[in-house]
């Protein structure tokens, strides 16, 4: 029985899968907390889809794919912010138009250009076939993003809750805003090999949403989100070996199940507190 349970750890491709899961779980979890508080869930979705044309263009011109992905992500983020600030259209609508347009451009370019890359790997990831240089790249990006978020989490927290107060306090609001967008683009790039473009949004939103339902302080929310994300990625990768499924969607399903459990728990606590308050009011 024990030999069966530890069997996944005996394969090199599974060891790499566990390693990349541990690497990308930290920055995605931390970033998800800020995205949830700031209401930028769609921004994460937009950037994750918009990097596709950058990847294809980088391939055409012989540039590093990571450079094209990051550039496209920043173009999407900046364009969405500019259009939302200079038009009557709301930001979520603008982001929907921008990311769908850039994703469509990416698909057209991909079909028009002959490449050795599989579109399925770009969209859904290829965690079981990840290579050493991809692990190194993800590790460097994860370290940079994690370091910046940990160093500036209090400033980013104030900026997320009240940008006007942050500016009145003398914080560099402009750099915090676009620094968070840059961190988002870099994190999407880091997760490309593990989860792909489409499923990256699950890692960028679900851990923070789950932690938000479980705890009430932001510091605790950061820690809980990391634990939830790392645990879900490890469990999803582990289970995928036995049920013969792709790791990325299995991870997202586990995160979805965890969110449902957290939501039901919070709903019960809210109802219980409401009942106690009602009983106390009736007594008086």
N, C-alpha and C positions, 0 to 999 in steps of 0.2 A: 504493500500500500504506500509506504513512504517513498519507494523508488518511483512510483507513478506520479506522486505529488511533486517531486523535485525534478522530474524529467525535463520540463521546459528550460531549467537553468543549465542543462548540459549541452545546449546547442548554441553555437556562436551567434547565429542570427537572432535568437531570443535574448541573449545577453546584451547585444547591441540595442534591441528594442527596449529592454528595461532601462538601459542607460540613457537613451534619448528621451524616454518618458520622464525620468528623474530630472533631466536637464531642463526640458521645456515647461515642466509643471510649475516651477517657481515663478518665472516672470509672467506667465499667462495668468496664474492665480492672483498675483499681486495687482496686475494691470486690470483684471476683471473687477476688482473692488472699486477702483476709480471710475471705470466705465459704467458700472451699475449706479453709483452715486450721482454721476454727472448726467446720466440718461443718454449715454453714447452707445447703446447696444447696437443700433443700426450703423453707427460709424465703424465699429469693428467688423460688421458684416460687409460694409462697403469697401473697406480697405482690403479685406481678405479676397474679395472678388476682383478688385481693380488691379491687383498686381499681375494678373495674367498677361495683358499686353506688354508689360514691362519685361516679363520673362521671355516672351517670344521675340521682342525686339533685341534684347540682349543676346539671344541665341543667333539672330540674323547678323548682328554686327560683331560677333565674336567676343562679347564682353562677359564678365562674370554674371551669372543669372541672378545672384543676390543683389548686385548693383541695380539691374533693371527692375527687380521686384520692389526694392526700397524706393527707387525714384518714382515708379508708378503709384505706389501707396501714398507717397507724399503729395503727388500731383492731385490724386483723388481727394485727400484730406484738405489741402489748401483750396482747391476749386470748390469743394462743398462749402467751406467756410466763407469764401468770397461771395459766392452766389447767394447764400443765405443772408449775408449782411447787406447786399446791394439789390435785393429784390423783395417783393411782397410774399414770395413763396416760403413756406416754413422749411426749417432745416431738414426734417425727416423726409419731406418730399424731394428736396434738392438732392439729398444723398441717394435716394432711391433712383432718381434719374441718372445721376453721375455714375454710380457703381454699375447699374445695368448697362449703360452705354459703354463703359470701359470694358466690362466683361464681354459684351458683344463684339467689340473691336478685337479683343484677345482671341475669341473663338474664330473669327474671320481670318486673322493673321495666322493662327495655328493651322487652319485647314489649307491656307494658301501656300504655306512654306513646308517643305519636306524636312522633318526632324526625326531624330532617333528617340526622342522622348515620348513616353506614352501619356496621353491626356489623362487617363485614369489616375496615374501616379501624381500628376500635378493637382488634380481636383480632389482626390481622396487620400493621397499620401501613399508611401511605400515603406512603412516602418520596418517591415521584416527584411527589406532589401537595402536598408540604409548603409552608406559607406562611411569609412573612417573620416574622410575630409568633411562630410556633412555633419558628423558628430562634433568635430572640432569647431566648425563654423557656428553651429547652434550653441555650443558651450561658451564661445566668446561673446556672442550676441546676448545670451542669457545672463552672463556675468555683468555685462555693461548695463543692460536694462534693469536688472535686479538692484545693482549698486545705486543707480540714479533714483529709482523709486524709493529705496530704503533711506537714502540720504535726504530726499526732498518730500517725504510723504506728508509731513505736516503742512508744508506750503501747498502741495497739491490738494490736500484735503480741504483747506480753506478756499482754494480756487474752485473746487468742485461744488462746494455748498453755496458760496457767495462770492462771485468774481468781483463785484463792486467793492465789497469789504476788503478783499485781497488787494485790490488796487489802492484803496485808501490806506492800507497798512504799509504801503511801500514795496509790496512784492512785485517782481517782474512778471506781470500777468501775461504779456506777450510771449515771453520765453517759456513760461509754464504751459501755456496753451499749446504752442507748437512743439515744445519738448515732449508733451504727452502724446501728441500725434506722431512724432518721430519714434517714440518708444513703441507705439502701437504698430507702426509699419515694420520696425525692426523685429518685433515679436512675431508678427505674421510670417516674416521671412524665416525666422528660426523654426517655426512649426511646419513649414512647407513639407519637409521630408517625413515628418511624423504623422500629420493628419491631413495634409493637403489644404487647398484653398477653402473648400466648402465646409469642412468639418472643423476648421480652426475657430470658427465663431463659437462653437460649443465650449471650447477651452477658455475663450475670452469673456464669456458671460456667465456660464453656469456656476463655476466655483464661487464667484463673488455674490451671485444671487442666493446660493445656498447658505453661505456664511452670513449674509444679511438677515436671513430668516432665523438663524440659530443664535446669534449673539447681538448685543446692543452697543458695544464699544468698537470703534474703528480699528484700534490696535488688535483687539481679539479677532476682528473680522479678517484682518490680513493673515494671521496665523491659521485660522480655521480654513480659509480658502486654500491655502497652500497644502494643508493636510488632506482636505477633500480632493483637490486636484491630483496630488501625487498618489493618493490611495486609489482613486478611480482609474488613473492611467495604469498603475501597476496591476490592479485587479482585472481591468479590461484586457490588457496584454496577456495576462496569465490565462484568463478564461478562453480567450480566442484560440489558444493552442489546443485546448481540449474539445471545443465545440466546432472547430474548423471554420472560423469566421475571420474577417478582416479585423485587426486590432482597433483601428480608428473608430468605426461605427460602434463597435462594442464598448469602447470607452465613453462615447457620447451617450449611449443608452444607459450606462451605469450612472453617469452624471444626471441624466433625466430622472431616473428612478430616485436618486438621492434628493433631487429637488422636490419631487412629489412627497417624499417622506418628510422633508423639512417643512414643506408647506402645510401638510396635515398636522404636524406637531405644533406649528405656530398657530394654526386655526383652533386647535383644542385649547391651547394656553389662553388665547384671546377670549374664547367662549367661557372658559373657567373663571377668568378674571372678571368678565362681565357679569357672570352669575354671582360671584362674591360681592361685587360692587352693588348689584341690585338688591341682594339680601341685606347688606349693611344699610342701604338707603331705606328699605322697608322697615327695618328695626327701629331706625331713628324717626 
